[in-house]
Amino acid sequence: MEVIAEGPRGEGLQGLGAALISVSPVAGGWCVSSPIEESLMFLTGDHAEHQARTLGRCLASLGRTAVVEVLNREGAVAGSVTYPAGERGEGS
């Protein structure tokens, strides 16, 4: 995963109005949490990360900066990516 913005759980960007979207391991799968919808559950981390990135791109296209963070099974940030407000990224 490409790391564009670093910081413990996005706190530095939260003060700037960024939406934090996190992907974290849970019993039996992976959870995507965001401030705009209820948590989503997935069986694989790949599917969870894909959905989190899709949500991040959607928020950015609507004018809100989004930060996607993926946590590993130990709870540490394994990677993060920032989608700046107004950007219409096409990548995954």
N, C-alpha and C positions, 0 to 999 in steps of 0.2 A: 504494500500500500504506500502510495506517495505521501510523504509528510510535508505539508505546506505550512501549517501553523502548529506550534507546540505550546504546551502549557498544561498544568495539571487540570484535567477535565474541562478545559476550555474557559476557565474563570477569567482569563485576561480578555477574551473576546465577548464574554457575556455582558460586560459593562458597556460594550459598544452596540448592544442590541442583537448580537448573533444568536441564532437558535442552535442549541446543542442537541444533536441527534446521536444517541449512543447505542452501540451494539455490544451486548454483554452476554456471557454464558449463564444459563440457568439450567436447572435439572431437566434433562431430556431435550435440550436444544439451545436456541439463542433468542434473545429478546431485543427488539428495536424500540427504544423509548425516545419520544420527542415532545415538545411543548404543544404540538398542534393536533395530536390524535392519541387515542389510547395505545397502549403498548401492543406491539405485534410479535407473535411467536413464530419461530421457524425451526425446522429440524436440523438445518445445516448453517454454519457460519457464512458460507458463500451466499446463500439466498438472503440471509439477514443483511449482510453488507451491501448486496446489490439493491435491496429495497431502501436501505438507509441512504445510499448515494442517490437513488432516484428521487427520494424525498428532498434531499439537500439541493439537487438541481432544480426541482420544482419551486422550492422556497426562493432560491436565488433568482429564478426567472420572474417571480412575483415581487421582487424588490427587497428581500430580506436575506442578509448574509446567514449562511448555515455552516456549521462545523459538524462533521461526522467523525466520531471517535469510535474505534474498535478496541475493546478490552480483551485481554487474553484470559485464560482460565485462572490465572493467579490474581486477576483484578487490575493488572497494570495496563497502561495505554500501549497497545501494540502498534498503533498508527492513527493518523488523523488526516483529514483533508478539509480544506475550506472552499466553499462555493461563495464568492463575493456577490453581493446584491446586484441584480441586473444582468448577471452573466447567464448565458444560455448554453451550458456545456453539453456536449454530445457524448462524451466518453463514459465508461462505466466505472 
